[in-house]
Amino acid sequence: MRLSGVVSLLPFFLLAVAHPGGHGDHDQLARRKFLAHAKRSINDCRDIIEARGIESRSIERRAALAEALRSRRGLPQRSAVSRRDFASVLAADHESNRTDLTAGSTGADIFTGDLACVLQPEVTIGPYWVSGELVRTDLTEGEGGVPLYSDYQIIDVTTCDPIPNVYVDTWHANSTGVYAGVVAGGNGDSSDLTNINTTHGRGVALTDADGVAYFETLFPGHYTGRTPHIHVLTILNATLLPNNTISGGTAAHIGQVFFDQSLIAAVGENAPYSTNTQVLTLNSEDGIMAEEAAVMDPVMQYVWLSDDPSDGILGWITIGIDPTAEYVTSAAATWTENGGVTNPNAGGGPGGPGGPPGGPGGPPPPASSSA
């Protein structure tokens, strides 16, 4: 039985609101200040991360995870699996399946990924966060799509150490661009009231001693106004409830993860992604990605587990956070023992609060929207 596990969060210097529209000058200034601080902090950590063996352990972990996933799916191990300012991020290839690898290539050649990415906290959390979701690893729930196995490592940018025992809350659209747990204009068929009781693509996981949270989900589809992305929220000092949800704690980071355009295209050739009739927004057209990529690389590194997309993708990213930060969240809905309950303050008109910018009936997406 699921009960509500609403996260109680305290204000820092930003206020999250339910409306997914643009931010004012003050919000933009706060975001720029954080990004500048984060970039400096992450650069300061590079040598420390390497000296403490954190990066070498990460390489070993990713290599072992790829081997275990291939073994679990009955796939042959691959020795030459094809590797990885905004323009440079868009031009970069984050696939660690480099064609120049040989049978003698080591895990360091394939699974490296230094602390190159700190994701910005959003001024708004976006209109589709649902509080009270289950602590769990598998988020697929029988949905169709390309499997995505995700390794998120959380690093404290003030100490350069991994942060254990942090809850990582993640959510994203399904293969045809619809978020579970929310009924709103622009989010699929808004007349389908049963969507409030769906939970695919949503879940919470606790980081281990190396600051790693792991999820098994599906590659996210696109919807009008946004490139495919995954939301990530980190919650410190939360309490695990008997019903396997969490309560309390503070939100120290709210950000988004992105993917190479070439990977999006390759995934999109497969059903059910290929049935998605919504307009595809390119990475180069996405304002949130542009703002993050202006000072850091917010794109997940990855390997295909085989030549068949149905066998899935292993992706990884390192996220640096300041654990002393506290941000306010605003939920579109809450999952309870009786199913989903809409937040009456979240709005819900087409293209308005609760719906993505640029959704049906709504205006074009502002550059700083965060659906």
C-alpha positions as YAML, in Angstrom:
chain: A
units: angstrom
residues:
- id: 1
  name: MET
  ca: [0.00, 0.00, 0.00]
- id: 2
  name: ARG
  ca: [1.36, 3.42, -0.94]
- id: 3
  name: LEU
  ca: [0.89, 6.38, 1.36]
- id: 4
  name: SER
  ca: [1.79, 9.94, 0.64]
- id: 5
  name: GLY
  ca: [5.40, 10.78, 1.43]
- id: 6
  name: VAL
  ca: [5.40, 14.49, 0.77]
- id: 7
  name: VAL
  ca: [8.83, 16.05, 0.96]
- id: 8
  name: SER
  ca: [8.90, 19.05, 3.27]
- id: 9
  name: LEU
  ca: [11.42, 21.52, 1.94]
- id: 10
  name: LEU
  ca: [12.78, 24.82, 3.28]
- id: 11
  name: PRO
  ca: [13.47, 27.98, 1.25]
- id: 12
  name: PHE
  ca: [16.98, 29.00, 0.22]
- id: 13
  name: PHE
  ca: [17.20, 32.11, -1.97]
- id: 14
  name: LEU
  ca: [15.00, 30.80, -4.79]
- id: 15
  name: LEU
  ca: [11.29, 30.14, -4.80]
- id: 16
  name: ALA
  ca: [9.87, 27.40, -7.01]
- id: 17
  name: VAL
  ca: [6.41, 28.03, -8.39]
- id: 18
  name: ALA
  ca: [3.92, 25.76, -10.16]
- id: 19
  name: HIS
  ca: [3.75, 27.81, -13.34]
- id: 20
  name: PRO
  ca: [6.24, 26.55, -15.95]
- id: 21
  name: GLY
  ca: [6.68, 29.92, -17.64]
- id: 22
  name: GLY
  ca: [9.66, 32.25, -17.85]
- id: 23
  name: HIS
  ca: [11.73, 33.60, -14.98]
- id: 24
  name: GLY
  ca: [12.29, 37.20, -14.03]
- id: 25
  name: ASP
  ca: [15.59, 39.06, -14.02]
- id: 26
  name: HIS
  ca: [16.20, 38.15, -10.38]
- id: 27
  name: ASP
  ca: [15.80, 34.45, -11.08]
- id: 28
  name: GLN
  ca: [18.12, 34.62, -14.07]
- id: 29
  name: LEU
  ca: [20.76, 36.40, -12.00]
- id: 30
  name: ALA
  ca: [20.52, 33.75, -9.28]
- id: 31
  name: ARG
  ca: [20.93, 30.98, -11.87]
- id: 32
  name: ARG
  ca: [23.99, 32.66, -13.40]
- id: 33
  name: LYS
  ca: [25.60, 33.10, -9.99]
- id: 34
  name: PHE
  ca: [25.07, 29.43, -9.17]
- id: 35
  name: LEU
  ca: [26.42, 28.29, -12.51]
- id: 36
  name: ALA
  ca: [29.57, 30.37, -12.10]
- id: 37
  name: HIS
  ca: [30.11, 28.97, -8.59]
- id: 38
  name: ALA
  ca: [29.44, 25.42, -9.71]
- id: 39
  name: LYS
  ca: [31.90, 25.64, -12.59]
- id: 40
  name: ARG
  ca: [34.67, 26.91, -10.31]
- id: 41
  name: SER
  ca: [33.93, 24.28, -7.69]
- id: 42
  name: ILE
  ca: [33.94, 21.38, -10.11]
- id: 43
  name: ASN
  ca: [37.24, 22.47, -11.67]
- id: 44
  name: ASP
  ca: [38.78, 22.65, -8.21]
- id: 45
  name: CYS
  ca: [37.72, 19.04, -7.58]
- id: 46
  name: ARG
  ca: [39.27, 17.41, -10.65]
- id: 47
  name: ASP
  ca: [42.71, 16.61, -9.20]
- id: 48
  name: ILE
  ca: [41.26, 15.65, -5.82]
- id: 49
  name: ILE
  ca: [38.79, 13.24, -7.40]
- id: 50
  name: GLU
  ca: [41.60, 11.50, -9.26]
- id: 51
  name: ALA
  ca: [43.97, 11.44, -6.27]
- id: 52
  name: ARG
  ca: [41.36, 9.89, -3.99]
- id: 53
  name: GLY
  ca: [40.64, 7.09, -6.46]
- id: 54
  name: ILE
  ca: [37.03, 8.14, -6.96]
- id: 55
  name: GLU
  ca: [37.36, 8.24, -10.74]
- id: 56
  name: SER
  ca: [39.15, 4.88, -10.97]
- id: 57
  name: ARG
  ca: [36.43, 3.23, -8.86]
- id: 58
  name: SER
  ca: [33.79, 4.81, -11.12]
- id: 59
  name: ILE
  ca: [35.47, 3.36, -14.22]
- id: 60
  name: GLU
  ca: [35.58, -0.10, -12.64]
- id: 61
  name: ARG
  ca: [31.93, 0.20, -11.54]
- id: 62
  name: ARG
  ca: [30.67, 1.21, -14.97]
- id: 63
  name: ALA
  ca: [32.67, -1.53, -16.70]
- id: 64
  name: ALA
  ca: [31.35, -4.15, -14.26]
- id: 65
  name: LEU
  ca: [27.81, -2.83, -14.66]
- id: 66
  name: ALA
  ca: [27.98, -3.07, -18.46]
- id: 67
  name: GLU
  ca: [29.31, -6.63, -18.17]
- id: 68
  name: ALA
  ca: [26.58, -7.60, -15.70]
- id: 69
  name: LEU
  ca: [23.81, -6.10, -17.84]
- id: 70
  name: ARG
  ca: [25.06, -7.86, -20.96]
- id: 71
  name: SER
  ca: [25.33, -11.13, -19.07]
- id: 72
  name: ARG
  ca: [21.82, -10.72, -17.67]
- id: 73
  name: ARG
  ca: [20.44, -10.19, -21.16]
- id: 74
  name: GLY
  ca: [22.49, -13.02, -22.67]
- id: 75
  name: LEU
  ca: [24.58, -10.65, -24.80]
- id: 76
  name: PRO
  ca: [28.21, -11.14, -25.81]
- id: 77
  name: GLN
  ca: [30.76, -8.93, -24.10]
- id: 78
  name: ARG
  ca: [31.97, -6.18, -26.43]
- id: 79
  name: SER
  ca: [35.63, -5.16, -26.54]
- id: 80
  name: ALA
  ca: [35.07, -2.33, -28.98]
- id: 81
  name: VAL
  ca: [31.89, -0.94, -27.71]
- id: 82
  name: SER
  ca: [31.36, 2.97, -30.56]
- id: 83
  name: ARG
  ca: [33.15, 7.43, -27.36]
- id: 84
  name: ARG
  ca: [31.93, 11.02, -26.27]
- id: 85
  name: ASP
  ca: [30.07, 26.79, -24.43]
- id: 86
  name: PHE
  ca: [26.80, 25.21, -26.06]
- id: 87
  name: ALA
  ca: [28.24, 24.71, -29.54]
- id: 88
  name: SER
  ca: [30.98, 22.41, -28.21]
- id: 89
  name: VAL
  ca: [28.50, 20.38, -26.18]
- id: 90
  name: LEU
  ca: [26.25, 19.99, -29.22]
- id: 91
  name: ALA
  ca: [29.25, 18.98, -31.32]
- id: 92
  name: ALA
  ca: [30.57, 16.49, -28.75]
- id: 93
  name: ASP
  ca: [29.88, 12.79, -29.09]
- id: 94
  name: HIS
  ca: [29.12, 11.28, -25.69]
- id: 95
  name: GLU
  ca: [28.97, 7.71, -26.92]
- id: 96
  name: SER
  ca: [31.70, 5.62, -25.32]
- id: 97
  name: ASN
  ca: [31.47, 3.08, -28.14]
- id: 98
  name: ARG
  ca: [34.45, 4.53, -30.01]
- id: 99
  name: THR
  ca: [35.23, 2.75, -33.25]
- id: 100
  name: ASP
  ca: [38.95, 3.14, -32.58]
- id: 101
  name: LEU
  ca: [38.82, 0.84, -29.55]
- id: 102
  name: THR
  ca: [40.35, -2.62, -29.81]
- id: 103
  name: ALA
  ca: [40.26, -5.84, -27.86]
- id: 104
  name: GLY
  ca: [43.10, -4.41, -25.81]
- id: 105
  name: SER
  ca: [41.20, -1.29, -24.79]
- id: 106
  name: THR
  ca: [40.77, -0.91, -21.05]
- id: 107
  name: GLY
  ca: [37.85, 0.24, -18.94]
- id: 108
  name: ALA
  ca: [39.53, 3.62, -18.67]
- id: 109
  name: ASP
  ca: [39.28, 4.01, -22.46]
- id: 110
  name: ILE
  ca: [35.57, 3.32, -22.48]
- id: 111
  name: PHE
  ca: [34.05, 4.18, -19.12]
- id: 112
  name: THR
  ca: [35.95, 7.27, -18.09]
- id: 113
  name: GLY
  ca: [33.97, 10.42, -17.49]
- id: 114
  name: ASP
  ca: [35.73, 12.90, -15.27]
- id: 115
  name: LEU
  ca: [33.83, 15.35, -13.16]
- id: 116
  name: ALA
  ca: [32.80, 17.36, -16.19]
- id: 117
  name: CYS
  ca: [29.20, 18.03, -15.30]
- id: 118
  name: VAL
  ca: [27.44, 19.94, -12.55]
- id: 119
  name: LEU
  ca: [23.78, 20.46, -13.26]
- id: 120
  name: GLN
  ca: [22.13, 23.74, -12.42]
- id: 121
  name: PRO
  ca: [19.32, 23.91, -9.88]
- id: 122
  name: GLU
  ca: [16.20, 25.15, -11.61]
- id: 123
  name: VAL
  ca: [14.32, 28.19, -10.34]
- id: 124
  name: THR
  ca: [11.17, 26.20, -11.07]
- id: 125
  name: ILE
  ca: [11.03, 22.44, -10.72]
- id: 126
  name: GLY
  ca: [8.89, 22.12, -13.85]
- id: 127
  name: PRO
  ca: [5.19, 21.36, -13.93]
- id: 128
  name: TYR
  ca: [5.32, 17.56, -13.67]
- id: 129
  name: TRP
  ca: [7.04, 16.66, -10.40]
- id: 130
  name: VAL
  ca: [4.98, 14.25, -8.27]
- id: 131
  name: SER
  ca: [5.78, 13.94, -4.57]
- id: 132
  name: GLY
  ca: [5.39, 10.70, -2.60]
- id: 133
  name: GLU
  ca: [6.83, 8.34, -5.23]
- id: 134
  name: LEU
  ca: [8.29, 4.96, -4.26]
- id: 135
  name: VAL
  ca: [11.92, 4.28, -3.45]
- id: 136
  name: ARG
  ca: [12.74, 1.77, -6.20]
- id: 137
  name: THR
  ca: [15.20, 0.99, -8.97]
- id: 138
  name: ASP
  ca: [12.96, -0.28, -11.79]
- id: 139
  name: LEU
  ca: [10.76, 2.46, -13.28]
- id: 140
  name: THR
  ca: [9.66, 0.68, -16.48]
- id: 141
  name: GLU
  ca: [6.29, -0.78, -15.39]
- id: 142
  name: GLY
  ca: [5.79, -2.60, -18.70]
- id: 143
  name: GLU
  ca: [6.05, 0.53, -20.85]
- id: 144
  name: GLY
  ca: [7.49, 0.14, -24.34]
- id: 145
  name: GLY
  ca: [10.76, 1.70, -25.35]
- id: 146
  name: VAL
  ca: [14.55, 1.39, -25.38]
- id: 147
  name: PRO
  ca: [15.89, 0.34, -21.96]
- id: 148
  name: LEU
  ca: [18.06, 2.93, -20.24]
- id: 149
  name: TYR
  ca: [20.25, 1.87, -17.31]
- id: 150
  name: SER
  ca: [21.38, 5.01, -15.49]
- id: 151
  name: ASP
  ca: [24.31, 5.54, -13.10]
- id: 152
  name: TYR
  ca: [24.16, 8.91, -11.29]
- id: 153
  name: GLN
  ca: [27.11, 9.82, -9.06]
- id: 154
  name: ILE
  ca: [26.53, 12.68, -6.61]
- id: 155
  name: ILE
  ca: [29.59, 14.71, -5.55]
- id: 156
  name: ASP
  ca: [29.86, 17.40, -2.86]
- id: 157
  name: VAL
  ca: [31.53, 20.35, -4.63]
- id: 158
  name: THR
  ca: [32.56, 21.86, -1.27]
- id: 159
  name: THR
  ca: [34.64, 18.80, -0.28]
- id: 160
  name: CYS
  ca: [35.02, 16.90, -3.59]
- id: 161
  name: ASP
  ca: [33.74, 13.74, -1.86]
- id: 162
  name: PRO
  ca: [30.90, 11.48, -3.02]
- id: 163
  name: ILE
  ca: [27.75, 11.95, -0.95]
- id: 164
  name: PRO
  ca: [26.26, 8.72, 0.43]
- id: 165
  name: ASN
  ca: [22.70, 8.36, 1.72]
- id: 166
  name: VAL
  ca: [21.22, 11.03, -0.55]
- id: 167
  name: TYR
  ca: [17.86, 10.33, -2.15]
- id: 168
  name: VAL
  ca: [17.84, 10.92, -5.91]
- id: 169
  name: ASP
  ca: [14.34, 11.54, -7.28]
- id: 170
  name: THR
  ca: [14.04, 11.24, -11.06]
- id: 171
  name: TRP
  ca: [11.16, 11.58, -13.52]
- id: 172
  name: HIS
  ca: [10.72, 11.82, -17.28]
- id: 173
  name: ALA
  ca: [8.22, 11.41, -20.12]
- id: 174
  name: ASN
  ca: [7.53, 8.02, -21.67]
- id: 175
  name: SER
  ca: [8.46, 7.07, -25.23]
- id: 176
  name: THR
  ca: [5.64, 9.14, -26.74]
- id: 177
  name: GLY
  ca: [6.26, 12.20, -24.58]
- id: 178
  name: VAL
  ca: [3.74, 11.75, -21.77]
- id: 179
  name: TYR
  ca: [4.51, 12.06, -18.05]
- id: 180
  name: ALA
  ca: [2.85, 9.64, -15.66]
- id: 181
  name: GLY
  ca: [0.94, 10.88, -12.63]
- id: 182
  name: VAL
  ca: [-0.27, 14.19, -14.07]
- id: 183
  name: VAL
  ca: [-3.42, 15.14, -15.97]
- id: 184
  name: ALA
  ca: [-2.86, 18.48, -17.71]
- id: 185
  name: GLY
  ca: [-3.27, 20.18, -21.04]
- id: 186
  name: GLY
  ca: [-0.29, 19.39, -23.22]
- id: 187
  name: ASN
  ca: [0.57, 16.18, -21.36]
- id: 188
  name: GLY
  ca: [-0.85, 13.59, -23.71]
- id: 189
  name: ASP
  ca: [-4.62, 13.11, -23.71]
- id: 190
  name: SER
  ca: [-5.80, 15.43, -20.95]
- id: 191
  name: SER
  ca: [-9.25, 13.82, -21.08]
- id: 192
  name: ASP
  ca: [-7.70, 10.55, -19.85]
- id: 193
  name: LEU
  ca: [-8.16, 11.04, -16.12]
- id: 194
  name: THR
  ca: [-6.60, 7.64, -15.37]
- id: 195
  name: ASN
  ca: [-3.12, 9.07, -16.02]
- id: 196
  name: ILE
  ca: [-3.17, 10.55, -12.51]
- id: 197
  name: ASN
  ca: [-2.81, 6.98, -11.20]
- id: 198
  name: THR
  ca: [0.19, 5.96, -13.34]
- id: 199
  name: THR
  ca: [3.75, 5.97, -12.02]
- id: 200
  name: HIS
  ca: [6.06, 4.81, -14.84]
- id: 201
  name: GLY
  ca: [9.27, 6.79, -15.32]
- id: 202
  name: ARG
  ca: [9.23, 7.96, -11.69]
- id: 203
  name: GLY
  ca: [11.14, 6.80, -8.66]
- id: 204
  name: VAL
  ca: [13.59, 7.52, -5.86]
- id: 205
  name: ALA
  ca: [16.90, 5.77, -5.05]
- id: 206
  name: LEU
  ca: [19.41, 6.15, -2.21]
- id: 207
  name: THR
  ca: [23.07, 6.77, -3.07]
- id: 208
  name: ASP
  ca: [25.64, 4.23, -1.89]
- id: 209
  name: ALA
  ca: [29.06, 4.81, -0.29]
- id: 210
  name: ASP
  ca: [30.40, 6.16, -3.61]
- id: 211
  name: GLY
  ca: [27.46, 8.53, -3.99]
- id: 212
  name: VAL
  ca: [25.87, 6.42, -6.73]
- id: 213
  name: ALA
  ca: [22.15, 5.98, -7.41]
- id: 214
  name: TYR
  ca: [21.08, 3.48, -10.07]
- id: 215
  name: PHE
  ca: [17.85, 3.30, -12.10]
- id: 216
  name: GLU
  ca: [16.46, 1.00, -14.76]
- id: 217
  name: THR
  ca: [14.04, 2.94, -16.95]
- id: 218
  name: LEU
  ca: [13.32, 3.71, -20.61]
- id: 219
  name: PHE
  ca: [14.85, 6.37, -22.83]
- id: 220
  name: PRO
  ca: [12.55, 9.41, -22.61]
- id: 221
  name: GLY
  ca: [10.50, 10.52, -25.59]
- id: 222
  name: HIS
  ca: [10.01, 14.11, -26.72]
- id: 223
  name: TYR
  ca: [7.09, 16.47, -26.42]
- id: 224
  name: THR
  ca: [6.36, 19.87, -27.94]
- id: 225
  name: GLY
  ca: [8.71, 22.58, -26.74]
- id: 226
  name: ARG
  ca: [11.43, 20.46, -25.11]
- id: 227
  name: THR
  ca: [14.21, 18.15, -26.23]
- id: 228
  name: PRO
  ca: [14.23, 14.71, -24.53]
- id: 229
  name: HIS
  ca: [15.51, 15.07, -20.97]
- id: 230
  name: ILE
  ca: [15.35, 13.60, -17.47]
- id: 231
  name: HIS
  ca: [14.69, 15.59, -14.30]
- id: 232
  name: VAL
  ca: [16.90, 14.97, -11.26]
- id: 233
  name: LEU
  ca: [16.19, 16.14, -7.70]
- id: 234
  name: THR
  ca: [18.51, 15.36, -4.76]
- id: 235
  name: ILE
  ca: [17.06, 15.26, -1.25]
- id: 236
  name: LEU
  ca: [19.25, 15.23, 1.86]
- id: 237
  name: ASN
  ca: [18.31, 14.04, 5.35]
- id: 238
  name: ALA
  ca: [14.98, 12.53, 4.33]
- id: 239
  name: THR
  ca: [13.29, 9.75, 6.31]
- id: 240
  name: LEU
  ca: [12.34, 6.43, 4.72]
- id: 241
  name: LEU
  ca: [8.77, 5.56, 5.69]
- id: 242
  name: PRO
  ca: [7.46, 2.00, 6.23]
- id: 243
  name: ASN
  ca: [5.53, 2.23, 2.94]
- id: 244
  name: ASN
  ca: [8.80, 2.76, 1.02]
- id: 245
  name: THR
  ca: [8.34, 6.46, 0.34]
- id: 246
  name: ILE
  ca: [10.30, 9.31, 1.90]
- id: 247
  name: SER
  ca: [9.38, 12.29, 4.03]
- id: 248
  name: GLY
  ca: [11.16, 15.45, 5.12]
- id: 249
  name: GLY
  ca: [14.63, 16.53, 4.08]
- id: 250
  name: THR
  ca: [15.91, 19.39, 1.96]
- id: 251
  name: ALA
  ca: [16.31, 19.73, -1.81]
- id: 252
  name: ALA
  ca: [19.95, 20.60, -2.52]
- id: 253
  name: HIS
  ca: [19.76, 20.25, -6.29]
- id: 254
  name: ILE
  ca: [17.15, 20.43, -9.05]
- id: 255
  name: GLY
  ca: [18.45, 19.83, -12.57]
- id: 256
  name: GLN
  ca: [18.06, 18.06, -15.88]
- id: 257
  name: VAL
  ca: [20.05, 15.49, -17.89]
- id: 258
  name: PHE
  ca: [20.26, 15.55, -21.70]
- id: 259
  name: PHE
  ca: [21.37, 13.28, -24.54]
- id: 260
  name: ASP
  ca: [23.32, 13.53, -27.81]
- id: 261
  name: GLN
  ca: [21.14, 14.46, -30.78]
- id: 262
  name: SER
  ca: [22.54, 11.44, -32.64]
- id: 263
  name: LEU
  ca: [21.40, 9.15, -29.82]
- id: 264
  name: ILE
  ca: [17.93, 10.73, -29.81]
- id: 265
  name: ALA
  ca: [17.71, 10.13, -33.56]
- id: 266
  name: ALA
  ca: [18.86, 6.52, -33.30]
- id: 267
  name: VAL
  ca: [16.35, 5.77, -30.53]
- id: 268
  name: GLY
  ca: [13.61, 7.62, -32.43]
- id: 269
  name: GLU
  ca: [13.79, 5.19, -35.34]
- id: 270
  name: ASN
  ca: [12.29, 2.51, -33.09]
- id: 271
  name: ALA
  ca: [8.70, 1.98, -32.01]
- id: 272
  name: PRO
  ca: [6.96, 3.38, -30.06]
- id: 273
  name: TYR
  ca: [9.13, 6.52, -30.40]
- id: 274
  name: SER
  ca: [8.52, 6.51, -34.15]
- id: 275
  name: THR
  ca: [4.76, 6.84, -33.53]
- id: 276
  name: ASN
  ca: [5.18, 10.11, -31.60]
- id: 277
  name: THR
  ca: [3.51, 12.84, -33.69]
- id: 278
  name: GLN
  ca: [4.56, 15.76, -31.48]
- id: 279
  name: VAL
  ca: [7.04, 18.23, -32.90]
- id: 280
  name: LEU
  ca: [10.63, 17.29, -32.07]
- id: 281
  name: THR
  ca: [12.58, 20.11, -30.45]
- id: 282
  name: LEU
  ca: [16.30, 19.79, -31.19]
- id: 283
  name: ASN
  ca: [18.99, 20.17, -28.54]
- id: 284
  name: SER
  ca: [20.11, 23.35, -30.28]
- id: 285
  name: GLU
  ca: [16.62, 24.80, -29.81]
- id: 286
  name: ASP
  ca: [16.21, 23.95, -26.13]
- id: 287
  name: GLY
  ca: [16.69, 26.96, -23.83]
- id: 288
  name: ILE
  ca: [17.31, 25.00, -20.63]
- id: 289
  name: MET
  ca: [19.97, 22.85, -22.25]
- id: 290
  name: ALA
  ca: [21.60, 25.94, -23.75]
- id: 291
  name: GLU
  ca: [21.82, 27.65, -20.37]
- id: 292
  name: GLU
  ca: [23.36, 24.61, -18.69]
- id: 293
  name: ALA
  ca: [25.71, 23.84, -21.57]
- id: 294
  name: ALA
  ca: [27.02, 27.41, -21.67]
- id: 295
  name: VAL
  ca: [29.27, 26.61, -18.69]
- id: 296
  name: MET
  ca: [29.19, 22.82, -18.30]
- id: 297
  name: ASP
  ca: [28.33, 19.59, -20.08]
- id: 298
  name: PRO
  ca: [24.88, 18.32, -19.05]
- id: 299
  name: VAL
  ca: [24.83, 15.39, -21.50]
- id: 300
  name: MET
  ca: [24.90, 11.79, -20.29]
- id: 301
  name: GLN
  ca: [27.74, 9.56, -21.50]
- id: 302
  name: TYR
  ca: [26.69, 6.13, -22.67]
- id: 303
  name: VAL
  ca: [27.32, 2.80, -24.35]
- id: 304
  name: TRP
  ca: [24.95, 0.64, -26.36]
- id: 305
  name: LEU
  ca: [24.81, -2.82, -24.80]
- id: 306
  name: SER
  ca: [24.63, -4.39, -28.27]
- id: 307
  name: ASP
  ca: [23.86, -3.50, -31.88]
- id: 308
  name: ASP
  ca: [20.15, -4.04, -31.19]
- id: 309
  name: PRO
  ca: [18.47, -1.00, -29.57]
- id: 310
  name: SER
  ca: [16.05, -3.27, -27.73]
- id: 311
  name: ASP
  ca: [18.98, -4.49, -25.62]
- id: 312
  name: GLY
  ca: [19.34, -1.02, -24.20]
- id: 313
  name: ILE
  ca: [21.79, 1.69, -23.22]
- id: 314
  name: LEU
  ca: [24.00, 2.14, -20.16]
- id: 315
  name: GLY
  ca: [24.37, 5.83, -19.32]
- id: 316
  name: TRP
  ca: [26.29, 7.67, -16.60]
- id: 317
  name: ILE
  ca: [26.80, 11.18, -15.35]
- id: 318
  name: THR
  ca: [28.42, 12.89, -12.38]
- id: 319
  name: ILE
  ca: [26.43, 15.61, -10.65]
- id: 320
  name: GLY
  ca: [28.10, 18.06, -8.29]
- id: 321
  name: ILE
  ca: [25.90, 19.69, -5.67]
- id: 322
  name: ASP
  ca: [26.30, 22.06, -2.74]
- id: 323
  name: PRO
  ca: [24.70, 20.12, 0.14]
- id: 324
  name: THR
  ca: [24.15, 23.32, 2.14]
- id: 325
  name: ALA
  ca: [21.73, 24.67, -0.49]
- id: 326
  name: GLU
  ca: [18.00, 24.39, 0.17]
- id: 327
  name: TYR
  ca: [15.41, 24.86, -2.57]
- id: 328
  name: VAL
  ca: [11.62, 24.91, -2.43]
- id: 329
  name: THR
  ca: [9.75, 22.40, -4.59]
- id: 330
  name: SER
  ca: [6.22, 22.56, -5.93]
- id: 331
  name: ALA
  ca: [4.44, 19.31, -6.80]
- id: 332
  name: ALA
  ca: [1.88, 18.95, -9.58]
- id: 333
  name: ALA
  ca: [0.44, 15.98, -7.71]
- id: 334
  name: THR
  ca: [1.11, 13.58, -4.83]
- id: 335
  name: TRP
  ca: [1.00, 9.80, -4.89]
- id: 336
  name: THR
  ca: [-1.08, 8.39, -1.98]
- id: 337
  name: GLU
  ca: [-2.48, 5.06, -0.83]
- id: 338
  name: ASN
  ca: [-5.56, 5.87, -2.92]
- id: 339
  name: GLY
  ca: [-3.66, 6.84, -6.07]
- id: 340
  name: GLY
  ca: [-2.65, 10.21, -7.42]
- id: 341
  name: VAL
  ca: [-4.02, 13.46, -6.05]
- id: 342
  name: THR
  ca: [-3.66, 16.67, -8.05]
- id: 343
  name: ASN
  ca: [-2.23, 19.72, -6.32]
- id: 344
  name: PRO
  ca: [-5.07, 22.27, -6.60]
- id: 345
  name: ASN
  ca: [-2.51, 25.08, -6.81]
- id: 346
  name: ALA
  ca: [-0.68, 23.54, -9.77]
- id: 347
  name: GLY
  ca: [-3.07, 24.88, -12.42]
- id: 348
  name: GLY
  ca: [-3.94, 22.77, -15.43]
- id: 349
  name: GLY
  ca: [-5.21, 24.67, -18.46]
- id: 350
  name: PRO
  ca: [-3.75, 23.87, -21.88]
- id: 351
  name: GLY
  ca: [-0.33, 25.42, -22.19]
- id: 352
  name: GLY
  ca: [-0.73, 26.97, -18.74]
- id: 353
  name: PRO
  ca: [0.31, 25.90, -15.25]
- id: 354
  name: GLY
  ca: [0.74, 22.15, -15.18]
- id: 355
  name: GLY
  ca: [1.24, 21.89, -18.96]
- id: 356
  name: PRO
  ca: [4.46, 22.25, -20.92]
- id: 357
  name: PRO
  ca: [5.19, 25.58, -22.56]
- id: 358
  name: GLY
  ca: [4.20, 25.39, -26.17]
- id: 359
  name: GLY
  ca: [1.73, 22.57, -25.50]
- id: 360
  name: PRO
  ca: [-1.55, 22.47, -27.42]
- id: 361
  name: GLY
  ca: [-3.27, 25.80, -27.06]
- id: 362
  name: GLY
  ca: [-0.28, 27.38, -25.36]
- id: 363
  name: PRO
  ca: [2.32, 29.95, -26.39]
- id: 364
  name: PRO
  ca: [5.76, 29.05, -27.74]
- id: 365
  name: PRO
  ca: [8.12, 27.90, -25.00]
- id: 366
  name: PRO
  ca: [10.18, 30.66, -23.37]
- id: 367
  name: ALA
  ca: [13.92, 30.06, -23.35]
- id: 368
  name: SER
  ca: [13.98, 29.50, -19.57]
- id: 369
  name: SER
  ca: [10.99, 27.18, -19.18]
- id: 370
  name: SER
  ca: [11.66, 23.98, -17.30]
- id: 371
  name: ALA
  ca: [8.93, 21.46, -18.07]
...
